[in-house]
Amino acid sequence: MIKTKLIKLLADSKKYIAYNIFWQWAALISQIIIVYIIANIIAKLPAPLNYMDVVKLLAALAVRFVSDRLASMASYRASIDVKRVLREKIFDKLLRLGSSYNEQIATSQVVQLATEGVEQLETYFGKYIPQLFYSLLAPVTLFAVLAFVSVKAAAVLLICVPLIPVSIVAVQKFAKKLLNKYWGIYTELGDSFLENLQGLTTLKIYKADEMKAGQMDEEAQRFRNVTMKVLTMQLNSTSVMDIMAYGGAATGMVVAVSEYYTGNIDAAGTVMIVFLAAEFFLPLRLLGSFFHIAMNGMAASDRIFELLDMHEDDNSETAVINVADEGIEIDISNLSFSYDGERNVLENISFELKNGSFVSLVGESGCGKSTIAGILMKRVTGWKGSVTVNGQDIRNISDIDIMKNITLVSHDSYLFKGTVRDNLMMGSPMASDDMMTAALRRVNLADFVESEGGLDMQLNERASNLSGGQKQRLAMARALLKDSGVYIFDEATSNIDIESEEMIMSVIRELAKTKSVLLISHRLANVVNSDDIYMLKDGVIVESGTHDELTANKKAYADMYENQMKLEKYKEEAVL
């Protein structure tokens, strides 16, 4: 069972496989010599022990020990090389897929493939493949040696050897199907576990944790059942291989003893055959024990190749024009997009974000505003129409250049466990402490951070020791340090307190004086100062203009703005 595609992918590991086979073969030769010396010593009894026989025996034992160690080392090096190369391949593939990779594969599945999946293939390359070739070499070597002692006994042993691979082939088809099912259920269980863990707070709030726990129990039971089937299959096939291995060895021994009693071979030859009979079968028996792990690795490799073979956009990846030259302008024309191929999320969207302009996209939830942000950041693919950055098709621009020149700040910008400094330096790795403090001061967070230990203030996972407003202001400070040409704020002020919202909007309005800003907001009071406002409804731009122009039109924008103002006024009166 050799997967040529996998062997080609991991060509560098071939040399370690070859080393492993050679040193196992060297260990076998030394084992034959050891048995030959011992057989002759036994045959000469009760004659005195020869000093040179002892020296030769110790020398052969030393060679056997060194060969075993070197074979183990080659196996280890192959395993390490496989894990390194495969994880690099997976990581490089994700980089090429870009930020839209999760449209094709779940993040939890990527994690499973890069960890458990790769670990399974470690055994395939480090143990199974070398053992497969050695299992073919060992019986032939033993037959060539023992044929000089007894052709009949050696032939019987050699003929019995194929019984083990026959049993392996017999279970291969069933095992492959079962292990594919095992991996499918395993990845589904991982997906559910990660999703439920991330949404645990929500489940608690809605008292849905017990229901989800029940579903997880059912999925775990399915996984437990398929695992027991795998273990049962492995145990049964192992038992069959044991019977064939030891039965074959016993048959060869019986023939050797029979040959001895008929006078065809001497005592030393008989002892040699008896001692070496098992060596015909042990390599294949060991191969059988590796076989099931290798089959699991094969199932994992199928999933890994599905990832590595995923479609990548074929583009020339030309860089956008440097911000320092003439700034950045984005032009969107006749943009349409559909998630399911039937219902359009966006339809014939056209607008410009000129250098140094402040443009806002507004509309009710689900109208397609955030999808536009995803397209501009290349997180969403499969759209139709034209999107250009400084005249270049965004499809032909590398993710690196997009990330370099366009910064997205969303309502759930991720903050990492570590220090405030660690998180801020992601925006600008070369930023000094003074620059980071200045950025914190711009978002009115400097005093708080200073009171908690300064830039070395420790943040918990997802910055859970900060309030929602503080998290968003810290994310804003990080974005300011990046100093890119275009900023996209996607509901950056949602789900935070009024005070923090005003602080953030103040920073955005100030930023819009020197940078190109695209603001996506459901709250129209935040977009009043925009140069251009585009009102979306059901994926279509129904109105555009300045705030004054749109309110004067007395249409959808004006109605939405008036209703929001009434609601906010009602809230203020209710508080009073």
C-alpha positions in Angstrom: 0.0 0.0 0.0 2.0 2.9 -1.3 0.5 6.3 -2.2 2.8 7.6 -5.0 1.3 11.1 -4.7 2.3 11.3 -1.1 5.7 9.9 -1.8 6.3 12.5 -4.4 5.2 15.3 -2.1 7.6 14.1 0.6 10.5 13.2 -1.7 13.1 14.5 0.8 12.1 11.7 3.2 13.1 9.0 0.7 16.7 9.1 1.9 15.7 8.4 5.5 13.5 5.5 4.3 16.5 4.1 2.4 18.8 4.5 5.5 16.2 2.7 7.6 15.9 -0.2 5.2 19.7 -0.6 4.9 20.3 -0.6 8.7 17.5 -3.1 9.3 19.0 -5.3 6.7 22.5 -4.9 8.3 20.9 -5.9 11.6 19.4 -9.0 10.0 22.8 -10.0 8.6 24.4 -9.6 12.0 21.5 -11.6 13.5 22.2 -14.4 11.0 25.9 -14.4 12.0 24.9 -14.5 15.7 22.7 -17.5 15.2 25.4 -19.2 13.1 28.0 -18.8 15.8 25.5 -19.9 18.5 24.5 -22.9 16.4 28.1 -24.0 16.0 28.8 -23.6 19.7 25.8 -25.8 20.5 26.7 -28.4 17.9 30.2 -28.6 19.4 29.0 -29.2 23.0 30.4 -30.5 25.3 33.6 -29.2 23.8 35.2 -26.2 25.5 34.1 -22.8 24.5 36.4 -21.2 21.9 37.7 -17.8 22.8 37.4 -16.5 19.2 33.8 -17.6 19.0 33.0 -15.4 21.9 34.9 -12.4 20.3 33.0 -12.9 17.0 29.7 -13.3 18.9 30.3 -10.0 20.9 31.3 -8.2 17.6 28.1 -9.4 15.9 26.0 -8.3 18.8 27.6 -4.9 18.7 26.9 -4.5 15.0 23.3 -5.6 15.6 22.9 -3.0 18.4 24.4 -0.2 16.3 22.4 -1.1 13.3 19.1 -1.1 15.3 20.0 2.3 16.8 20.8 3.7 13.4 17.6 2.3 11.9 15.6 3.9 14.8 17.4 7.2 14.2 16.6 7.1 10.4 12.9 6.4 11.3 12.9 9.3 13.7 14.4 11.6 11.1 11.9 10.5 8.5 9.1 11.2 10.9 10.4 14.7 11.8 10.9 15.5 8.1 7.4 14.4 7.2 5.7 16.5 9.9 7.8 19.6 9.1 7.2 19.4 5.3 3.5 18.6 5.6 2.8 21.4 8.0 4.8 23.8 5.8 2.7 22.7 2.8 -0.6 23.2 4.7 0.5 26.6 6.0 1.8 27.7 2.5 -1.5 26.5 1.0 -3.5 28.6 3.5 -1.4 31.6 2.7 -2.1 31.2 -1.1 -5.8 30.6 -0.4 -5.8 33.9 1.5 -8.2 35.2 4.0 -11.1 33.5 2.1 -9.8 30.0 2.8 -12.7 29.3 5.2 -15.1 29.4 2.3 -13.7 26.0 1.3 -12.7 24.4 4.6 -13.5 24.9 8.2 -10.8 26.2 10.5 -11.3 23.3 13.0 -10.7 20.8 10.1 -7.5 22.6 9.2 -6.3 22.4 12.8 -7.1 18.6 12.9 -5.3 17.9 9.7 -2.2 19.9 10.7 -2.0 18.1 14.1 -3.6 14.7 14.3 -3.7 14.1 10.6 0.0 14.8 10.2 0.9 12.7 13.3 -0.8 9.7 11.7 1.4 10.1 8.6 4.5 10.1 10.8 4.0 6.4 11.4 3.3 5.8 7.7 6.7 7.2 6.6 8.8 6.5 9.7 7.6 2.9 10.2 5.3 1.5 7.6 7.1 2.3 4.3 10.5 1.2 5.5 9.0 -2.0 7.0 7.2 -2.7 3.8 10.4 -2.9 1.7 12.4 -4.6 4.5 9.6 -7.2 4.7 10.3 -8.1 1.1 14.0 -8.1 1.5 14.3 -10.1 4.7 12.7 -13.4 3.6 14.7 -13.4 0.3 17.9 -12.8 2.3 17.1 -15.5 4.8 16.2 -18.0 2.0 19.5 -17.2 0.2 21.4 -18.1 3.4 19.4 -21.0 4.6 19.1 -22.6 1.2 22.8 -23.7 1.8 21.6 -25.5 4.9 18.3 -27.0 3.6 16.6 -26.0 0.4 13.5 -27.8 1.4 13.1 -26.1 4.8 14.0 -22.7 3.4 11.5 -23.1 0.5 8.7 -24.1 2.9 9.4 -21.0 5.0 9.5 -18.7 2.0 6.3 -20.1 0.5 4.4 -19.5 3.8 5.5 -15.9 4.0 3.0 -14.5 1.4 0.1 -15.7 3.6 0.5 -12.5 5.8 0.3 -9.9 3.0 -2.6 -11.9 1.5 -4.5 -11.3 4.8 -3.5 -7.6 4.8 -4.8 -7.1 1.3 -8.0 -9.0 2.3 -8.9 -6.4 5.0 -7.5 -3.4 3.1 -10.7 -2.5 1.2 -12.9 -2.8 4.3 -10.4 -1.0 6.4 -10.1 2.0 4.0 -13.9 2.4 3.9 -14.2 2.1 7.7 -11.3 4.5 8.4 -12.7 7.1 6.0 -15.9 7.0 7.9 -13.9 7.3 11.2 -12.1 10.4 10.0 -15.4 11.9 8.8 -17.0 11.5 12.1 -13.9 12.6 13.9 -13.7 15.9 12.0 -17.5 16.5 12.5 -17.0 16.0 16.2 -14.1 18.5 16.3 -16.2 21.1 14.4 -19.1 20.8 16.9 -16.8 20.9 19.9 -15.0 24.0 18.7 -18.3 25.8 17.8 -19.9 24.9 21.1 -16.9 26.0 23.0 -16.7 29.4 21.3 -20.4 29.9 21.8 -20.6 28.6 25.3 -21.6 32.0 26.8 -24.5 32.3 24.3 -25.6 28.7 25.1 -25.6 29.5 28.8 -27.6 32.8 28.3 -30.3 31.0 26.4 -30.2 27.8 28.5 -29.4 25.8 25.4 -26.2 24.2 26.9 -28.1 21.1 28.0 -29.5 20.6 24.5 -26.1 21.1 22.9 -24.5 18.7 25.4 -27.1 16.1 24.4 -26.2 16.6 20.7 -22.5 16.3 21.6 -23.2 13.1 23.5 -24.9 11.6 20.4 -22.0 12.6 18.2 -19.5 11.3 20.7 -21.4 8.0 20.8 -21.2 7.8 17.0 -17.5 8.4 17.3 -17.2 5.8 20.0 -19.0 3.2 18.0 -16.9 3.7 14.9 -13.7 3.7 17.0 -14.7 0.3 18.5 -15.3 -1.0 15.0 -11.9 0.1 14.0 -10.3 -1.5 17.1 -12.3 -4.8 16.5 -11.1 -4.9 12.9 -7.5 -4.3 13.9 -7.7 -7.0 16.7 -9.2 -9.6 14.4 -6.8 -9.0 11.5 -3.9 -9.0 14.0 -5.0 -12.4 15.4 -5.2 -13.8 11.8 -1.7 -12.5 11.1 -0.4 -14.1 14.4 -1.8 -17.4 13.5 -0.2 -17.3 10.0 3.2 -16.0 11.3 3.6 -18.5 14.1 2.0 -21.3 12.1 4.4 -20.7 9.2 7.4 -20.6 11.5 6.3 -23.8 13.2 5.9 -25.5 9.8 9.4 -24.6 8.9 10.8 -25.8 12.2 9.0 -29.1 11.8 10.5 -29.6 8.3 14.0 -28.7 9.6 13.7 -31.3 12.5 12.4 -33.9 10.0 15.4 -33.2 7.7 17.7 -33.6 10.7 16.2 -37.0 11.6 16.6 -38.2 8.0 20.2 -37.1 8.1 19.9 -34.4 5.4 21.2 -31.6 7.7 23.4 -31.6 10.8 22.6 -30.3 14.3 24.1 -26.8 13.6 22.0 -26.4 10.5 18.9 -27.5 12.4 19.5 -25.0 15.2 20.0 -22.2 12.6 16.7 -22.9 10.9 14.8 -23.2 14.2 16.3 -19.9 15.5 15.8 -18.0 12.2 12.4 -19.4 11.2 10.6 -16.6 13.0 12.8 -14.0 11.2 11.0 -14.9 8.0 7.6 -13.8 9.5 8.4 -11.2 12.1 9.1 -8.3 9.6 5.7 -9.0 7.9 4.0 -9.4 11.3 5.4 -6.1 12.4 4.3 -4.6 9.0 0.8 -5.8 9.8 0.8 -4.0 13.1 1.8 -0.8 11.3 -0.7 -1.4 8.6 -3.7 -0.2 10.5 -2.0 3.0 11.6 -0.9 3.5 8.1 -4.4 3.0 6.8 -5.5 5.7 9.2 -2.7 7.9 7.9 -4.0 7.2 4.3 -7.5 8.4 5.3 -5.9 11.5 6.8 -3.8 12.0 3.7 -6.9 12.0 1.5 -8.2 14.9 3.5 -4.9 16.7 3.5 -4.7 16.4 -0.3 -8.3 17.7 -0.5 -6.9 20.8 1.2 -3.7 21.0 -0.9 -5.7 20.6 -4.1 -8.2 23.3 -3.4 -8.7 25.9 -6.1 -6.6 29.0 -6.0 -7.3 32.1 -7.9 -4.9 32.3 -10.8 -3.6 35.8 -10.8 -0.4 37.7 -11.4 -0.4 39.2 -8.0 0.7 42.7 -9.0 1.2 45.2 -6.2 -1.0 48.2 -5.6 0.5 51.7 -6.2 2.4 52.9 -3.2 0.4 55.1 -0.9 3.2 57.7 -0.8 2.9 58.3 -4.6 -0.7 59.3 -5.1 -2.8 57.6 -2.4 -5.3 54.9 -3.0 -8.6 55.0 -4.9 -11.1 52.2 -5.1 -13.7 51.9 -7.8 -16.6 49.4 -7.6 -18.7 48.9 -10.7 -21.7 46.6 -11.3 -20.7 44.4 -8.4 -23.0 41.4 -7.8 -22.6 38.5 -5.4 -24.6 35.5 -4.3 -23.8 32.9 -1.6 -26.1 30.2 -2.9 -26.2 31.0 -6.7 -29.9 31.9 -6.5 -30.5 34.9 -4.2 -28.4 37.9 -4.9 -26.8 39.4 -1.8 -25.4 42.3 -3.9 -26.7 43.4 -7.3 -25.1 45.9 -9.6 -23.4 47.9 -6.8 -21.3 50.9 -8.1 -19.5 53.6 -6.1 -16.1 55.2 -5.7 -13.8 55.7 -2.7 -11.6 58.4 -3.9 -8.3 59.3 -2.2 -8.9 61.2 1.0 -12.7 60.8 0.9 -15.1 59.8 3.6 -17.7 57.4 2.2 -20.4 55.6 4.2 -22.5 52.5 3.5 -25.8 52.4 5.4 -28.9 50.2 5.5 -30.7 47.6 7.6 -29.0 44.5 8.7 -28.6 41.9 6.0 -28.6 44.4 3.1 -25.0 43.4 2.0 -22.8 46.1 3.6 -20.4 43.8 5.3 -20.2 41.6 2.2 -18.7 44.6 0.4 -16.1 44.9 3.1 -15.3 41.2 2.8 -14.8 41.6 -1.0 -12.5 44.5 -0.6 -10.4 42.5 1.9 -10.5 39.5 -0.4 -12.2 37.4 2.2 -15.2 36.9 -0.1 -14.6 35.5 -3.6 -16.9 34.4 -6.4 -18.4 37.8 -7.1 -19.1 39.4 -10.5 -18.4 42.8 -11.8 -15.4 45.1 -11.4 -13.5 46.1 -8.3 -10.2 48.0 -8.9 -7.6 49.5 -6.7 -5.7 52.3 -8.4 -7.0 51.0 -11.7 -5.9 47.4 -11.1 -8.3 44.5 -10.8 -8.4 43.5 -7.1 -8.2 39.8 -8.2 -4.7 40.5 -9.5 -3.5 42.1 -6.2 -1.9 39.9 -3.6 -3.4 39.5 -0.2 -0.2 40.9 1.3 -0.6 44.2 -0.7 -4.3 44.4 0.2 -3.5 44.0 3.9 -0.6 46.4 3.7 -2.7 49.2 2.2 -6.2 48.6 3.5 -7.1 48.1 7.2 -10.4 46.6 8.3 -11.7 47.4 11.8 -14.8 45.4 12.6 -17.0 45.1 15.7 -15.2 41.9 16.7 -11.6 42.7 15.9 -9.5 40.0 17.6 -7.2 40.9 20.5 -4.7 38.3 21.6 -3.6 37.0 25.0 -0.5 38.8 26.0 0.5 42.4 26.7 -1.0 45.6 25.3 2.3 46.2 23.7 2.2 42.8 21.9 -1.2 43.7 20.4 -0.2 47.2 19.4 3.0 46.1 17.7 0.9 44.0 15.3 -0.1 47.3 13.8 3.5 48.5 13.6 6.3 46.1 14.6 8.8 49.0 14.7 6.6 51.3 16.8 8.2 52.9 19.8 6.6 53.1 23.3 6.0 56.8 22.7 4.2 56.0 19.4 2.0 53.3 21.0 1.2 55.6 24.0 0.2 58.4 21.5 -2.1 56.0 19.7 -3.7 55.0 23.0 -4.1 58.7 23.8 -5.9 59.3 20.5 -8.6 56.8 21.5 -8.7 58.0 25.2 -7.3 54.7 26.6 -3.8 55.8 27.7 -4.7 56.7 31.3 -6.5 53.4 31.9 -3.7 51.3 30.4 -1.1 53.3 32.5 -3.1 52.6 35.7 -3.0 48.9 34.9 0.7 48.5 34.3 1.3 50.5 31.2 2.1 48.8 27.9 3.0 45.7 29.8 -0.6 45.3 31.0 -1.6 41.7 30.6 -4.6 40.8 28.5 -6.6 37.6 28.9 -7.7 35.5 26.0 -9.7 37.7 23.6 -9.0 40.5 26.1 -11.8 39.3 28.3 -10.5 41.6 31.1 -11.5 44.7 29.1 -14.9 46.1 28.6 -16.5 46.1 25.1 -15.7 49.7 24.5 -12.1 49.3 25.8 -11.6 46.4 23.4 -12.8 48.4 20.5 -10.7 51.4 21.3 -7.6 49.2 21.7 -8.3 47.7 18.3 -8.7 51.2 16.9 -5.3 52.2 18.4 -3.7 49.2 16.7 -5.2 50.2 13.4 -4.0 53.8 13.7 -0.4 52.5 14.2 -0.6 50.6 11.0 -1.0 53.9 9.1 -2.5 52.4 5.9 -3.9 54.4 3.0 -7.5 53.1 3.4 -9.5 52.3 6.5 -12.7 50.3 6.5 -14.8 50.5 9.6 -17.5 47.7 9.6 -19.9 48.4 12.4 -16.9 49.4 14.5 -19.1 51.1 17.1 -21.8 48.5 17.5 -22.4 46.8 20.9 -20.4 49.3 22.9 -21.3 52.1 25.3 -22.3 55.6 24.1 -19.2 57.1 25.6 -16.8 54.8 23.7 -18.9 55.2 20.5 -18.5 58.9 20.6 -14.7 58.6 21.2 -14.3 56.2 18.3 -16.4 58.3 15.9 -14.4 61.3 16.9 -11.2 59.4 15.9 -12.8 58.2 12.6 -13.9 61.8 11.7 -10.4 63.1 12.4 -8.8 60.2 10.5 -11.0 61.0 7.5 -9.3 64.3 7.1 -6.0 62.6 6.0 -7.0 59.1 5.0 -9.6 57.4 2.8 -12.4 56.0 5.0 -15.2 53.6 4.2 -17.6 53.6 7.2 -20.3 50.8 7.4 -22.9 51.6 10.0 -26.5 51.0 10.9 -26.6 54.2 13.0 -27.1 57.1 10.7 -26.0 59.7 13.2 -22.5 58.5 12.7 -22.4 59.1 8.9 -23.7 62.7 8.9 -20.3 64.2 8.1 -19.6 61.8 5.2 -18.7 63.1 1.7 -20.9 60.4 0.1 -23.6 58.1 1.7 -24.9 55.1 -0.1 -28.2 53.6 1.1 -28.5 49.8 0.5 -31.7 47.8 0.6 -31.9 44.1 -0.4 -28.4 44.3 -1.9 -29.2 47.3 -4.1 -28.1 51.0 -3.8 -31.5 52.8 -3.6 -30.1 56.2 -2.8 -26.8 58.1 -2.7 -25.6 61.6 -1.8 -24.7 63.7 1.2 -26.7 63.7 4.4 -28.4 66.9 3.6 -29.3 65.8 0.1 -30.7 62.5 1.3 -32.8 63.9 4.1 -34.2 66.5 1.6 -35.2 63.6 -0.7 -37.7 62.4 2.0 -37.1 58.7 0.9 -35.7 55.6 2.6 -32.7 57.3 4.1 -34.7 60.2 5.5 -37.3 57.8 7.0 -34.6 55.6 8.6 -32.8 58.7 10.0 -36.0 60.2 11.4 -37.1 57.0 13.1 -33.7 56.5 14.7 -33.7 60.1 16.0 -37.1 59.6 17.5 -36.0 56.4 19.1 -32.9 58.0 20.6 -34.9 60.9 21.9 -37.4 58.5 23.5 -34.5 56.7 25.2 -33.1 60.0 26.5 -36.5 61.0 27.9 -37.0 57.6 29.4 -33.7 57.8 31.3 -34.6 61.3 32.6 
